[in-house]
């Protein structure tokens, strides 16, 4: 197996750094088996959000959702959000569907992801 990297963009790294150390270790510990799961394209272990040819995956760690994208070197973690934040987000948006489908269709979610990308370029 070739090297597999897990890359935290500046936004997701900052979100992780703000968490208590025990929670950081719990989240990082969940990445142990991730490379094998990610390489299986048909894995049902992750939520999947698609928009204009771009695919984000989501997996849960306790009360948190980790949003990542496959990359040629492994994967890039875009955001680590508390699930209550997402529920509040969907509630405010007035969406009445499954979490992944609701997020996939909501441009504000994609703006949230893109802000991390533009912050990294600054």
Contact map, one row per residue, 1 for C-alpha under 8 A:
11100000000000000000000000000000000000000000000000000000000000000000000000000000000000000000000000000000000000000000000000
11110000000000000000000000000000000000000000000000000000000000000000000000000000000000000000000000000000000000000000000000
11111000000000000000000000000000000000000000000000000000000000000000000011000000000000000000000000000000000000000000000000
01111100000000000000000000000000001000000000000000000000000000000000000011100000000000000000000000000000000000000000000000
00111110000000000000000000000000000000000000000000000000000000000000000011100000000000000000000000000000000000000000000000
00011111000000000000000000000000000000000000000000000000000000000000000001111000000000000000000000000000000000000000000000
00001111100000000000000000000000000000000000000000000000000000000000000001111000000000000000000000000000000000000000000000
00000111111110000000000000000000000000000000000000000000000000000000000000011100000000000000000000000000000000000000000000
00000011111110000000000000000000000000000000000000000000000000000000000000011100000000000000000000000000000000000001100100
00000001111111000000000000000000000000000000000000000000000000000000000000000000000000000000000000000000000000000001001100
00000001111111100000000000000000000000000000000000000000000000000000000000000110000000000000000000000000000000000001001100
00000001111111110000000000000000000000000000000000000000000000000000000000001111000000000000000000000000000000000001000000
00000001111111111000000000000000000000000000000000000000000000000000000000000000000000000000000000000000000000000000000000
00000000011111111100000000000000000000000000000000000000000000000000000000000000000000000000000000000000000000000000000000
00000000001111111110000000000000000000000000000000000000000000000000000000000011100000000000000000000000000000000000000000
00000000000111111110000100000000000000000000000000000000000000000000000000000001000000000000000000000000000000000000000000
00000000000011111111000100000000000000000000000000000000000000000000000000000000000000000000000000000000000000000000000000
00000000000001111111000000000000000000000000000000000000000000000000000000000000000000000000000000000000000000000000000000
00000000000000111111101100000000000000000000000000000000000000000000000000000000000000000000000000000000000000000000000000
00000000000000001111111100000000000000000000000000000000000000000000000000000000000000000000000000000000000000000000000000
00000000000000000011111110000000000000000000000000000000000000000000000000000000000000000000000000000000000000000000000000
00000000000000000001111111000000000000000000000000000000000000000000000000000000000000000000000000000000000000000000000000
00000000000000000011111111100000000000000000000000000000000000000000000000000000000000000000000000000000000000000000000000
00000000000000011011111111110000000000000000000000000000000000000000000000000000000000000000000000000000000000000000000000
00000000000000000000111111111000000000000000000000000000000000000000000000000000000000000000000000000000000000000000000000
00000000000000000000011111111100000000000000000000000000000010000000000000000000000000000000000000000000000000000000000000
00000000000000000000001111111110000000000000000000000000000010000000000000000000000000000000000000000000000000000000000000
00000000000000000000000111111111000000000000000000000000000000000000000000000000000000000000000000000000000000000000000000
00000000000000000000000011111111000000000000000000000000000000000000000000000000000000000000000000000000000000000000000000
00000000000000000000000001111111110000000000000000000000000010000000000000000000000000000000000000000000000000000000000000
00000000000000000000000000111111111000000000000000000000000000000000000000000000000000000000000000000000000000000000000000
00000000000000000000000000011111111000000000000000000000000000000000000000000000000000000000000000000000000000000000000000
00000000000000000000000000000111111110000000000000000000000000000000000000000000000000000000000000000000000000000000000000
00000000000000000000000000000111111111000000000000000000000000000000000000000000000000000000000000000000000000000000000000
00010000000000000000000000000011111111100000000000000000000000000000000001000000000000000000000000000000000000000000000000
00000000000000000000000000000000111111110000000000000000000000000000000000000000000000000000000000000000000000000000000000
00000000000000000000000000000000111111110010100000000000000000000000000000000000000000000000000000000000000000000000000000
00000000000000000000000000000000011111111010000000000000000000000000010000000000000000000000000000000000000000000000000000
00000000000000000000000000000000001111111000000000000000000000000000000000000000000000000000000000000000000000000000000000
00000000000000000000000000000000000111111110000000000000000000000000000000000000000000000000000000000000000000000000000000
00000000000000000000000000000000000001111110000000000000000000000000000000000000000000000000000000000000000000000000000000
00000000000000000000000000000000000000011111000000000000000000000000000000000000000000000000000000000000000000000000000000
00000000000000000000000000000000000011011111110000000000000000000000000000000000000000000000000000000000000000000000000000
00000000000000000000000000000000000000000111111000000000000000000000000000000000000000000000000000000000000000000000000000
00000000000000000000000000000000000010000011111000000000001000000000000000000000000000000000000000000000000000000000000000
00000000000000000000000000000000000000000011111100000000111000000000000000000000000000000000000000000000000000000000000000
00000000000000000000000000000000000000000001111110000000111000000000000000000000000000000000000000010000000000000000000000
00000000000000000000000000000000000000000000011111000011110000000000000000000000000000000000000000010000000000000000000000
00000000000000000000000000000000000000000000001111100011110000000000000000000000000000000000000000011011000000000000000000
00000000000000000000000000000000000000000000000111111111000000000000000000000000000000000000000000000001000000000000000000
00000000000000000000000000000000000000000000000011111110000000000000000000000000000000000000000000000001100000000000000000
00000000000000000000000000000000000000000000000001111100000000000000000000000000000000000000000000000000000000000000000000
00000000000000000000000000000000000000000000000001111110000000000000000000000000000000000000000000000000000000000000000000
00000000000000000000000000000000000000000000000001111111000000000000000000000000000000000000000000000000000000000000000000
00000000000000000000000000000000000000000000000111101111100000000000110000000000000000000000000000000000000000000000000000
00000000000000000000000000000000000000000000000111000111110000000011110000000000000000000000000000000000000000000000000000
00000000000000000000000000000000000000000000011110000011111000000011100000000000000000000000000000000000000000000000000000
00000000000000000000000000000000000000000000011110000001111100001111000000000000000000000000000000000000000000000000000000
00000000000000000000000000000000000000000000111000000000111110001110000000000000000000000000000000000000000000000000000000
00000000000000000000000000000000000000000000000000000000011111111100000000000000000000000000000000000000000000000000000000
00000000000000000000000001100100000000000000000000000000001111111100000000000000000000000000000000000000000000000000000000
00000000000000000000000000000000000000000000000000000000000111110000000000000000000000000000000000000000000000000000000000
00000000000000000000000000000000000000000000000000000000000111111000000000000000011100000000000000000000000000000000000000
00000000000000000000000000000000000000000000000000000000000111111100000000000001111000000000000000000000000000000000000000
00000000000000000000000000000000000000000000000000000000011110111110000000000011111000000000000000000000000000000000000000
00000000000000000000000000000000000000000000000000000000011110011111000000001111100000000000000000000000000000000000000000
00000000000000000000000000000000000000000000000000000001111000001111100000001111000000000000000000000000000000000000000000
00000000000000000000000000000000000000000000000000000001110000000111110000111110000000000000000000000000000000000000000000
00000000000000000000000000000000000000000000000000000011100000000011111000111100000000000000000000000000000000000000000000
00000000000000000000000000000000000001000000000000000011000000000001111101110000000000000000000000000000000000000000000000
00000000000000000000000000000000000000000000000000000000000000000000111111110000000000000000000000000000000000000000000000
00000000000000000000000000000000000000000000000000000000000000000000011111100000000000000000000000000000000000000000000000
00111000000000000000000000000000000000000000000000000000000000000000001111100000000000000000000000000000000000000000000000
00111110000000000000000000000000001000000000000000000000000000000000011111110000000000000000000000000000000000000000000000
00011110000000000000000000000000000000000000000000000000000000000001111111111000000000000000000000000000000000000000000000
00000111100000000000000000000000000000000000000000000000000000000001111001111100000000000000000000000000000000000000000000
00000111100100000000000000000000000000000000000000000000000000000111100000111111000000000000000000000000000000000000000000
00000001101100000000000000000000000000000000000000000000000000000111100000011111000000000000000000000000000000001001100000
00000000001100100000000000000000000000000000000000000000000000001111000000001111100000000000000000000000000000001001000000
00000000000100110000000000000000000000000000000000000000000000011110000000001111110000000000000000000000000000000000000000
00000000000000100000000000000000000000000000000000000000000000011100000000000011111011000000000000000000000000000000000000
00000000000000000000000000000000000000000000000000000000000000111000000000000001111111000000000000000000000000000000000000
00000000000000000000000000000000000000000000000000000000000000111000000000000000111111100000000000000000000000000000000000
00000000000000000000000000000000000000000000000000000000000000100000000000000000011111110000000000000000000000000000000000
00000000000000000000000000000000000000000000000000000000000000000000000000000000111111111000000000000000000000000000000000
00000000000000000000000000000000000000000000000000000000000000000000000000000000111111111100000000000000000000000000000000
00000000000000000000000000000000000000000000000000000000000000000000000000000000001111111110000000000000000000000000000000
00000000000000000000000000000000000000000000000000000000000000000000000000000000000111111111000000000000000000000000000000
00000000000000000000000000000000000000000000000000000000000000000000000000000000000011111111100000000000000000000000000000
00000000000000000000000000000000000000000000000000000000000000000000000000000000000001111111111000100110000000000000000000
00000000000000000000000000000000000000000000000000000000000000000000000000000000000000111111111000000000000000000000000000
00000000000000000000000000000000000000000000000000000000000000000000000000000000000000011111110000000000000000000000000000
00000000000000000000000000000000000000000000000000000000000000000000000000000000000000001111111000000000000000000000000000
00000000000000000000000000000000000000000000000000000000000000000000000000000000000000000111111100000000000000000000000000
00000000000000000000000000000000000000000000000000000000000000000000000000000000000000000110111110000100000000000000000000
00000000000000000000000000000000000000000000000000000000000000000000000000000000000000000000011111000100000000000000000000
00000000000000000000000000000000000000000000000000000000000000000000000000000000000000000000001111101100000000000000000000
00000000000000000000000000000000000000000000000000000000000000000000000000000000000000000000000111111100000000000000000000
00000000000000000000000000000000000000000000000000000000000000000000000000000000000000000100000011111110000000000000000000
00000000000000000000000000000000000000000000001110000000000000000000000000000000000000000000000001111111000000000000000000
00000000000000000000000000000000000000000000000010000000000000000000000000000000000000000000000011111111100000000000000000
00000000000000000000000000000000000000000000000000000000000000000000000000000000000000000100001111111111110000000000000000
00000000000000000000000000000000000000000000000010000000000000000000000000000000000000000100000000111111110010000000000000
00000000000000000000000000000000000000000000000011100000000000000000000000000000000000000000000000011111111011000000000000
00000000000000000000000000000000000000000000000000100000000000000000000000000000000000000000000000001111111000000000000000
00000000000000000000000000000000000000000000000000000000000000000000000000000000000000000000000000000111111111000000000000
00000000000000000000000000000000000000000000000000000000000000000000000000000000000000000000000000000001111111100000000000
00000000000000000000000000000000000000000000000000000000000000000000000000000000000000000000000000000000011111110000000000
00000000000000000000000000000000000000000000000000000000000000000000000000000000000000000000000000000011011111111000000000
00000000000000000000000000000000000000000000000000000000000000000000000000000000000000000000000000000001011111111100000000
00000000000000000000000000000000000000000000000000000000000000000000000000000000000000000000000000000000001111111110000000
00000000000000000000000000000000000000000000000000000000000000000000000000000000000000000000000000000000000111111111000000
00000000000000000000000000000000000000000000000000000000000000000000000000000110000000000000000000000000000011111111100000
00000000000000000000000000000000000000000000000000000000000000000000000000000000000000000000000000000000000001111111110000
00000000000000000000000000000000000000000000000000000000000000000000000000000000000000000000000000000000000000111111111000
00000000111100000000000000000000000000000000000000000000000000000000000000000110000000000000000000000000000000011111111100
00000000100000000000000000000000000000000000000000000000000000000000000000000100000000000000000000000000000000001111111110
00000000000000000000000000000000000000000000000000000000000000000000000000000000000000000000000000000000000000000111111111
00000000011000000000000000000000000000000000000000000000000000000000000000000000000000000000000000000000000000000011111111
00000000111000000000000000000000000000000000000000000000000000000000000000000000000000000000000000000000000000000001111111
00000000000000000000000000000000000000000000000000000000000000000000000000000000000000000000000000000000000000000000111111
00000000000000000000000000000000000000000000000000000000000000000000000000000000000000000000000000000000000000000000011111
